[in-house]
Amino acid sequence: MSLPIKLICSKSKLRRDGTSLIFIQYCHSSEKRTLLNTGIAIPPGYWSKKRGKISRDLPSEFGDVEKMEVQLTNLLRKAEDMVNYAAKGKHGCPVDFLRANFKLKEPCYLITDNGAKKNIDVFDNIDQYIQSKQTSVKHCTINVISAMKKHLKSFESFRNQPVTFDSFDALFYEEFVRYLTYDIIQMRRREEIRGLKMNTIGKTIKHLKSFLKDRMRKKIIPFFDMTSFKVMEEEVDAVYLSWNEISLIYHLDLSENPHLEKYRDIFVLGCLTGFRFSDYSDIKPDEIRDGMLYVTQNKTLTQVVVPLRPDSKRILIDKYNMQMPQISNPNLNFYIKEVVKMAGIDEQIKITHKRGNKIIEEVRPKYAWITSHTCRRSFCTNEFLEGTPIQLIMAISGHKTEKAFRRYIKAEQVQKAYMIKKLWEKRPDL
């Protein structure tokens, strides 16, 4: 898009020292236009109107030509980005948006009571942002934002440079994503793991962008373009459990391992309801009415109504009298693998995912891939295979679009393969 933006230096607006300021001129229409001060001034005789550049003959006492050209190019690009941003969104007239948000690059700071300048701390602002979100989002979202802060803090230590609001640019994004991909250290049951998966990195960037947009909206920091902050994601070949496999787990004799029963029961309950862990692990007595579960989902705050299967009633009411054991997600992820292994579900499964530009392939027994989220995926996949209308499944799963739902389940490809196989079986051999 060719924007009506250019650099100008007027000979008619001389200052006392004989220099004239260079402005960025933006013309939205013949009536609406604005001039943005670049803060750079030169004698107008050394300005090429045709080329829109400073003459290389500029005397050194007025500044370094190359450095000023880089600064002008960056400011012009910033103005173009802001016009594009305003034109795409609902931000009113681009001219008004430019006037309100275009500021020269300067450190973000607060003026203290004694008149001193104090830098605005990024991490203090994240704490304030989290506090402001306490009443509008659920605890699981707060945890993700807190994880984003933790990752930023560890990146600050890794590169031995403070993270400030002036740090955030395209180069910072690239270095931060590279750090999250290859260098960040995570502990899993005393095992050191280096690097995060792509979808986890995507969530971190997503919430970082939301935080920065909130600070801009509240005029705490000036506007800057974040189009380079891409939120990456990938389709993961996650496993699901068939009804037969869930039945094996449900009927597994755990009399010699009674400590595993609560993990098995909560996991099966998740497979029968299709809820997220935060929902199926904390069902309350007042959420059951007329054989139905009325649950307000923690993540979306929407209420869903699910019929209680007989097996769900046997777990919830007959066995636990609506007082389900309180367990943590990490503990469930750890112990349920042992349960599934004891049920004999141990076929070798290959999972592929990306790390940077590399494809990583891992082969493990199926039980090793099972987590609390397997419940939800298994419910959706099994209902889909049984012919339940997708819109009814989505009413429980919380997926907003059918495209997102179909990407979530993996059995569709298998179902199509079986359909093709049946067609081929009716045809003659070669």
N, C-alpha and C positions, 0 to 999 in steps of 0.2 A: 504494500500500500504506500503510495507516494503522498506524504503529508505536507501541507502548506506550512512547513516549519523551516526556518533558516536563521543563520547568524547575521547580525547587522552591526555596524559601527558608524554612527552618525557624525558627520563633520560639523553639523550645526549645534551639537550639544557638547561643546568643549568645557572641560573643567578648568580650574584656575591654573593647574600645572600643565595645561596644553594637551592633556589626554582626553580620550572619550571612552566611555564604557561600552563593552561589547554585550549586546542583548540577544536573547533568543526570541524571535518574532513568530507568533502563531496566529494565523488568520483562519478562524472557523467559518466566517462569512464576511461579507463586506461591512456588516454592522458589528460583528463580534470578533474582536482580536485582542491580543495582549502581548506585552513585552516582559520577558523574564530576565532579571539581572544575573549575569554570570559572575560578577565580582572581578572581572579582568578588564583592565583599562590600558590603552595604548594611544600614541599619537595617531589620529585617523589617517594620516598620510601613509602609514605603513599597513593599512588594511586593504586587501584586494576584494572589492565588492563582487567582481565577476566570479572569483574562485571561492569566496567566503572564507578566506584564510588570512593569517598574519604573514606579512612579508618576512623572508629570511634575513633581510637587511636591517631588521629592528635592532636598534642599539641595545647592548646588554644591560644597561641600567634600568630598562623597562621590563626585564625578565627574560627567562629562557624560552625561546620560541617553541622548541619541541615539547617541553613540559606543559606550556599553555595550550598547545594544540591538542594534546592528549586530554587535558582537563575540559576543553571546549567540546571535544568529540563525545566524552562521557556525559556531559551535561545535556548535549543535544539528543543523545540516545535516550537519556532518562526522560526528557520531555516527550519524545516520540512514544516511549513505552506507556507513559501516563495518559496520553491522548488515546492510544489504542485501548488501554484498560477502561477508560471512561466511556468510550464508544461502545464497548462490548457489554458493559454492565449497566445497571440502573443508577447512574451517578450524576444525572442531569447533564448540563452543557459542559463539554470538555474544557472550554475556556474558564468557566467558574471552578471546575475541578483543579485545573492547573494553578490558578491563582491561590486556591486554598491550600494546596499540598506541595507545590514545588518550593523546595528550600535548598539552599546550598549545603553541601556536605559538611556537617560540623558535629562534634561529639555530642551525644545525648547526655544532658545533665539537669539536675535540679538546683534551684537557688535555696540555700539553707536560710534559717532565721537571721544569722549574722552576715548574710550577703555572700557567703562563699559558694563556689560551684562544687557540686557533688555529683559524680557520675551516677546515672540511673543503672542500678544493678539488674542484670537479666534474671538472675535466679530469685531475687526478692519479688520481681514482677511475676514470675511463674507461680510463686506461692500465692500472690494476690489473685492471680487468674484462677488458680485452683479453688481458692476460697470463694470467689464469685460464682463458681460453677457448682458448689456443694448442693444448692437447692434446686438446680435445674437438670442435673445429670446424675446417673446412678454411680455407686461406688466403683463398679468395674471400669467405667470411663475415667474416673479420677485416678485409678491405678495406672491406666495407660498414660495419662498426662504426667503422672509422677515418674513413670519409667522414662518418658522422654526427657524430663529434667535430669534424671540420673545419668542417662546416656550423654547428655550435653556436658555434665560435670566431669564425667570420665574422659571425654574428648578433650576438655580443657587441660586436664592433667597429662594426657597422652602427648599433646603437642606443645605443652609447657607455655601456653599463651592464654591470657584471659579471654573469655568469651564475653563480648560486649554487644550492644545493639549495632555498633558500627561494624561488627565482624560479619554480619549476615549479607553475603553476596553470592554470586554464582560460584566463585572459587571455594568459599566456605562450604557451600552445599556439596560440591564434588569431593572435598577432603573429608567431610563428615560422613557421607555415604560410603566412601572407601574405608574409613575407620570402622563403621558399623558392619561392613561386609567381611573384612579380613582381620581386624585387630582387636576389637572389643572382646573382653574375657567374661564369660558367664560360667557360674558354678552350678552343676546339676548333680546333686547327691554326691558331693565331694569330687566330681569329675569336672575337669577344666575344659570348657568348650570355647573355641575362638571363632568369633563371627556370628552374626544373626542371619536368619532366613529372610528372603526378600520381602515376604508379606509383613514381617515384624518391622523391617526397616521402613516399609511403606507407611505403616501406622505411625511410626515415630515422626516421619516427615509430615504426615497429614496433621498431626496435633501441633507440631512446631509451627506450621503455616497458620493454623487456626489461632494460636496464641499471638503470633506477630500481627495478624489482621485485627485482632481484638485491641492490641496496643495502638495500632494506627487509627482505628475507629474512635478510640477514646483520646486521640491527640497526644498520647504520651510520647510517641516517636513519630517522626515524619514519614510520609508515604515513601515506599520504595518497591520496585517491581520484583515480584516473586515468580514470574513465569518459568524461570529455570529450575524452580524447586518442584521437580516431578515426583508424584506419588506413585511409586512402582508397585506392581502386584503380579502374581503369577498363579496359574491354575496348578493346584497340587493334586497329585494322584493319591488322595487319602483313601484309606480302606473303610469298608463298612461291614457290618455283621448281618448275615441273613437271619430270617426268623428261626431256622433250624439251629444256627449257632447260638442265638440268644437263648433258645430253649435249653441247649446243653449247659449253658452257664447258669440258667435259672434253677435247673434241677440238679446241679452239681452237689455232691455230698461233701459238706465242709465241716463235718462233726469233729474231725481231727485238727481242723484249722479254724476254730470259731472266731478268731480275730479278723478273719477275712469276710465274714458274713455280711457285715454292714456295708462294706465296699461293694460286694456283689449285688446286694439288694438295691442300693441307691443307683448303681450303674444300670441294672435292668429296668428300674423305674424310669430312668432317663430314656432308655430305648423304647419304652411303651408310651411316653408322653411327647417326645420330640422337643422338650424344652432345653434351654441352655443350663449349664451346671448351676449357675446362680439362682435359677428358678426351681429346678427339680430337687435340689438338695435342701431346700428350705420351705417346703410346702406346709402351710398352717391349717389347723382344723377348720377355721372359718372360710377357707377357700373351697370347701367341698359342700355342694348343695344339690340335692336331687340327682345324685349319681354323676354329677359333673364337677370338673375342676375349673374354678374361676381364678385365674392367675394373672396378675399384672406383671408383665415381663420387665425385668430389671433394666435391660439395655434400651428398649424402645418406649417404655412406660405405657404400652398399649395392653389392654386386657384381652386375653384369649380364653375361650371356653372349650374344654376338651372332655369328651366322654371318658369316664373311668372304666378301663377294661377290668374284667374279673381278676386277672393276675395283679393288676395295680392295686385293687382293693385288698387282696390278700396280703400284699406287702405293706401298704399304708395303714390299713385299719386293723386287720386281723393280727398281724405280727407286731406292729409298732404302735398301735393305738394313736395314730396321727402324731407321734413324737419321733420323727426320723432322727437318727444319730447325726450329730454335727461333725462333719469331717471337712478337711481342707482339700482344695483342688489338687495341689501337688501330691498329697498322700493318696488320693484316689488314683491319680495317674500312675503312681508307683505300684500300689498293691493290686490294681485291677489287672495288670499284666500277668501277675502270678496266678490270679484266678483263671484268666483266659487260657494260660498255658496248661493249668491242671485240667481244663475242659478238653484238651487235646487239639486246640485250634492253633496249629503250628506250621501250616504250609508256608513255603518261602515266598515272600512278596518283595518285588523291586519297586522302589520309589525314586523318582528323579526330581531334582529341583536345581535352580540356578544359584550360583554364587559368583557375583560379578558377571563375567562373560563365559564362565565355565559351567558345564552341565555335570552335576554331581549325581551319581547313581549309588544307592544303598540297598543291599539285599539283607533282609532280616526275617525271622519267623513272624507270622501274622500277629501273634500276641504282643510282640515288641512294639508294634505300631499303634496299639490301642491306647486311647486317652479318653478323658471325660467327654470330649467333643464328638467321639465316635458314636455316642448315643444319638445325638441329634442327626448326624449324617445317616445313620442306620435307619432311623424312623422315616426320614424323608425318602430315602431310596426304596425301602421296603413298601411303603405306601404307594409310591410311584409304580413299582412293579406289579402291585396288586390291582392297579387300575383306578386308584382314588384320584379324582379330578385335581389337577395341579393347583387351582385356585383355593381348594379346601386345604390342601397341605400347606400352602403359603400363608393361609390365615393363622396357622399354628407356628410355622417356622419363622415368620416375620420377614421373609424376603419381599422386597418392594417390587421387583420385576421378574417376569418369567425367565428372562435371559439370565439373570443372576441365579435363579433357582436351578435352571438346567446346568449351569456351570458348576453348581454346588454338588449335584449328584453325579455319580460316575457310572451308574448301571444302564443309562440310556444306550451307550455304545454297545454294551453286552446284549441288551435286549434287541437291538437292531441286527447284531451279528446272528443271534438265534433265529430271527425272522428270515434272514437271508439263507441260513442253513436249511430251514424247513422248505423254502422254495427250491433250493438245489436238490433236496432229497426227492422231489417229485419229478425231476428231469432225468433223462436217461444218461448213463455213463458214456464215455467216449467209445 
